Amino acid sequence: MVKGLKRQQGARPVKVQRGLAPHQLRKANPRTGLALETDALQELVRALMQRVGEDPMQFGTHSLRMGGATALYAAGATPMAIRTMGRWSSDLYSLYVRASFEQAVAWSKRAGSTTVHDLAGVKDYDEVDDY
């Protein structure tokens, strides 16, 4: 995983065309002027993954949904924002969200520096009944 992250850090960034409206994405195929077909998009994703040294067969069009949901989650987006942007009508978005290295480190730091008072030594406290 860390090896893959390091390879991705060395990849050249993609230039983003500003001002591209959602309706323009329907005409994103430069050869035909029509919408990108699923097979063409999958071929593009796999070619990009092979270029950064990953196994292309482990990636597909759902990798984009997973990556988008994970990036939104890591950025602190609310569940409502993630669902809206991913066009999920239920909590299924949570199946696509992956933990990020940065979040794991941040939570580990918070957990390691948090004072905890164990209730096991408190008189008349039954953890099963009182929890």
PyMOL commands that set and color helices and strands:
alter all, ss='L'
color gray80, all
select helices_A, chain A and resi 2-10+22-25+38-51+56-58+61-74+79-86+91-95+101-112+119-121+127-130
alter helices_A, ss='H'
color red, helices_A
deselect
rebuild
show_as cartoon
